[in-house]
């Protein structure tokens, strides 16, 4: 059977969003014939969700430490580049639709009979050099280029782009439901008994909901006696924020304080397992929102509307709700349209869905 190479050095939430198309291709080609190249942080997820696939780490970082970012990333990725050069596949698919110079080098370095990509979404940044280099890669390697959707009714454009690319790869119709995101629990939930999870912080970008608003929400829900153990979670880099968040909730609802826990899973598959065991997941638009939705958990997401229609909103069932208050007037924050009382109503309604 043909071997399939998947290139996805993307953000965590973006990888979760592509979980369905990877699972679909694992069935089509055989999981053992699948090679997945992505960021090192995703290794536990790849090995947990697709244990028979081959994993190739791409240690690409966005931030400069000492050297120029491009030079530093070239050095970090050199061993993986050698691996790619020695790994022929019949079909290579890029699920990364915003490819910089290094990503193009890495993707095209792997020997392949067919290469499929969507139109590079970075070409719209006005840099002529980027367009010239993209044209050079296209002329040299002759990839099959799929049109990236301008819009997709009721479906995030990223999912529609993935559907189009695998449809071309297989030469047959592929329904959107066939590549819909799907994650599975692999290990035991780290907490015994009922618990809620709150992932309140995104990695910047103005997606966060005010801590005071969260605290008011939990205070009101606690008074109704419906909160079990409350787990606050996030990356280790958010430890200080989470500790301050816990203290703010405890200030508003002292009786709830003994049932508040902060957990930093050691890897992303453990993070998925934590969400999988939760009675309810509360989040902003971050990795937890996509993971919990892909798990089909009871989920309420406070959505800022950023990149609306590209990556979100989406659901697996009626068990998920993205609360989008609408776009605010200039100079106003998105969450000014979303008071805690409205969030509380949505939470209570979702608890009835069960």
N, C-alpha and C positions, 0 to 999 in steps of 0.2 A: 504493500500500500504506500501511496505517496506520503512524504514527510512535509509538514507544514510549519513554517516559522512565523511567529507572531512578535511584532515589535511594539512595545507599549511602555516606554520610559516616561510615565505620566504621574500626576498626583494620585494620592491614595483614593480619594473619592472617585476620580476618573477611572481608576482601575476597577473599583467596585462596580461602576456603571458598565464596564465592559465584561463583567463576569459571565453574563448570559451568552455573549457571542463567543467567548473562549470555550465555554461549556458545549455550545453547539458545534464548534469546530473539533473539539475533542471527540465528540460522537461521530462526526463525519469522517475524520482521518484516523481515529483511534488515538486515545490519550497518549499512548506510548510513542506515537509518531509526531507528537506536538513538542515544539521548542518555544519557550516563552522568554523573551528578553525584556527585563524591566528593572526598576530600581531595586537595590539590595533590601530596602525596608519591606518589600513585598514578598520576600522569599518564603516566609512562614505561610502566607496566604496561598502562594502557588503550590507549595508542598502539601498544604492542608486540603485545598480544594481540588488540585490536579496532581495527585501523588506520583503518577506514572509519567508525567511530562518532564522534559528536560528544562532546567532553569539556568539562564545565563544572566548574571548581574551586570547592570550598567550603572556604575557609581558616578552618576552625573549630579552635580550640585549647582544651585543657582547663585550662591553667594561666594564672593571672593574672600579668601583667607590670607594668602600671601601672594601667590602668583595671579596673573591674569586668569579670569574664569575659564576662558577657552583653553588656554595652555594647561591649566591644572586639570581640567576635565579630560583632556587628551592623555595626560600621563596616567590618571586614575583608570581610564578605560582601555589602556593599551593591552593588558592581558586578555580582556574580553574581546577586543578587536582581533587578536590572534586566534582566539577560539572561533569567532565568527568566520574568519577566512578559511578555517579548516572544517566547516560544518555545512556541506552542500545540502540543499533541500529542493524539492520539486516546486513548492509554492511558498512565496514570502509575502506576508501581508503586514502593512503598517497600520496599526490602530491608533497611532499618534498622528493627529492631523495638523499639528503645529510643529514643524520640524526645522530646527536650526541647522547650521552647517555641520556640526559634529554628528547630530542625529542622522543626517543624510549619509554621511560617510559610513557610520556604523551599519545602517540598514542596507545600503547597497554593497557593502563589503562581503556579505554572505553570498556565496555562489547559489544561484537559483535559476530554474528554467522560466519561472513566471514571477513577476513582482507586481503587486497591486497596492496602490496608494490612493488616498483622496487628495484633492487639490490642497496644496499647502496653505493653511490659513494665515501663515506669517508673511505671505507675499503682499498683503495689503498694507504693509507698514511704510510704504513709500521708498524703501531702500532699493535702488537699482541693482546694487551688487548682489543682493539676495535673489533677485529675479534672474540675473545672469547665471549665477551658480546653479539655481534650480533648473534652468534651461540646459546647463551643461550636464547635470546628472540625468535629465530626461533623454537627451540626445545620446548619451553614452550607454545607458542601461535599458532604455525603452520600456519603462514601466507602463502598466495599464492604469490610466488615471481616471478616477471616478469623480463625478461632479459632487461637490459638497452641497447639501441642500440649503437653499436660502431660507426655507421654512418647512416645517413638517407638522401638519395639523394634529394636535393632540399628542404628539410624540416629541421628546427632545431631539434636536437636530443631530446630536452626537450619536444617538441610537439609530436614527434613520441613515446616517452616513455609514455606520457599521453594517447595517442591513444591506445597503447597496453594494458594499465592497465584497461581502461574502456571497451575495447573489451572483456577482460577476465571477468570483473565484470558482463557484460550483457550477455555473452555467445553467441555473434553474431558479425558479421563483423561491424566495425565502420570505415567509411572513414575519412581521415584527414580533409576534408572540414567540417565535422560535429562538430569538436572540435576546429576549427580555432578561434583565439582570436577575441573577439567582445565586445566592450564597447558602452554604450549609454549615451547621454546627458540627465541629469535629471533636472537641474535648468537652469536659464537664464545665458547667458554669462555676465560676470561682466563689459564689456565695450560695449558701443554703437558705431555703425559704424564699418567700416572695420579695421582690425588690423592683424599684424603678431605677432607670438610668437617666441622668441628665448630662448631655454633652453641650455645654453652654458656650464654648469658645471656638471660633474659627481661627484660622491663621491670618488675622488681619483682614483688611479689605472692607471694613465697615459692615460686616455681616452679623456682628454680635448684638444680642438683645441686652438692655441695661440690667446689671446685677440687681439693682433695687426692684426692677420689675419682676425678675425671677423670684426674688425673696418675697414680694407681696403675693405672688401666685402661690408659692408653697405655704405661706402663712394661712391663706384662705383655705386651701385644700386640706391642710392639717386640721384646721378647725372643723372640717366636715368629717374628719376621721378616716380618710381614704388613702393616706400615704403609708405604705409599708416602709421598709428600709429604703433610704434614698442614696443612691450611688452617684457621686460626681466623678466624671472621668474626663481624660484628655491626655495629651502628650506630657512627657516629663518636663518639657520646656514650659508647660503651663502650670507647674506645681504651685508657684506663688499665687497665681490668679485663682486657682482652685481653693487654696487654703483661705484666701481672703473671701472668696465666695461662700465657703462653708461658714465662716464667722459672721458674714452678713445675714445668712439664712437663720443662724442660731440666734442672732440679735432680734430678728423679727418673730421667730417661733422657738423660744427656748425649750419647749417640751419636745420639739422635733430633733433637737441637737444630738441626743444619744443615738439616734437612728440614722445619722448622716455618716457616710463613709466616702473616702477618697480612694480611688483605685487607678493605678497606672499599669495596665497590662504589659507584660514583658515583650510581647510581639503582637502583630496585627491579627493573627489567627486567634489568639487569646482574647483580643478585643472583640472580635466577631462572636466568640463563644459567650462573652459577657453579655452582649446585646441579645443573643439568642435566648438567654435564660430570663430576660427581663419581662415583667408583666406589662410595662409601658416604657417607651423611650421618648424622651423630650430632647430636642436638639435645634440648633440653628442649621443653616445650610453649610454643612461640613461633612467629613467622611462618615461620621456616625449616622447622618440622615440617609445616605446612600446605602450603607451596610445594613441598617435596620430595615429599610424598605426592601432590599434584596432578600432579606431573611423572612419577609412578610410578617414582621412583628407589629404589634400595636404601637403606632408611632405618630407623634405630633411634631411638625417641623415649623419653626418660626422663620419664614422666608423673606429675605430682603428684596427679592426680585432681581438681584444682580444676574446678568447673563440669562435673563428669562427666556425660556424656550430652547436654549442651547444644551444645558445639562439638567435642567429641572423646570417645572415640577414633573414628577412621574410617580406612579404607585404600582404595587403588585395586586392590591385588592382594596376593599373598603376599610381595611385596617390601618391605612395610612392617610394622613391629612397634612398637606402643605398649606399653612395659613399665610396667604399673601394679602396684605392689607391694601395693596395698590401703590402706585408710584406717588410719592409725596410732592408737594409743591417745592420749587427751588429754595434751597436754604434750610429745608426741614429734613430731619432724619426719618428713615422709613418706619422705624418703630414708634414714631409719634402717632401713627395711625393704628397702632395695635396695643391697646391698654391691657393690663393683666386680666381684667374681667373678661375680655373677649377670649383670651387664651384659655382661661378657666372653663368657659362654656364649651370650648372645643374639646378640652381634656375630658370633661364629664360626659359629653356626647360619645367620644371615642371609647370610653370605658364601658359604655352600654353595648357597643359593638362586640367587645370581648374577643 
